[in-house]
Structures are given as structure tokens and as C-alpha cells.
Amino acid sequence: MSRRQMSPPPQCSFAEVYNALKRMPNQQVDSLITTGGVKFSAKAGLTRDGREYIGLPHGNRIYQDDWGFMTNRMGEDGQRIGHYARPLDEWCSDL
């Protein structure tokens, strides 16, 4: 599966965003708005096998290898994550 990169690329790394979420109450931020204007929450998570991810609505997740792409690698075609990643990056950049 070929994935499109975010343009422009994120300013913050996955680790910076993940660690910023870890410092928030409940390891979560609730006041973000997607690029389409929908309010959402994002939460730092850890899989049973120890992989870090950013949890998003509808079961979407951003793993480290997904950061900077418009889709993740979940499912056959991936889930759209760019509309969540852009506001997360801006939030992290403003900290």
C-alpha cells in the first residue's frame, strides 16, 4: 500500500506528541478540532506488546511508523489519520 505523506510535514515528532499527551490529565487532550471542523479527543496509549500509539475516535490509532502520513497501516487500505495528525501537531508545537 502506497501512502501519501503530510504536506507540509509535521513540525513535532511522534515522540514529542506522545509525551505531551502523557503529561496531560488522563493522558488525553479533549479540545482539538479536525481539519474538517469536528471536535475530537486524542489519548496516549500502549499496546499489550509495548508499542506506543495515539488513540483517536472510531478506534483509529497513530503509531510511530504512521506519523507524517495521511493514513495509518490498519486494515486493508489504512484509516485516514491526517485530519487528526495536523491539529495534534499544531497543539504540540504551541506547547
Order of alpha helices (4+ residues) and beta strands (2+ residues): alpha-beta-beta-beta-beta-alpha
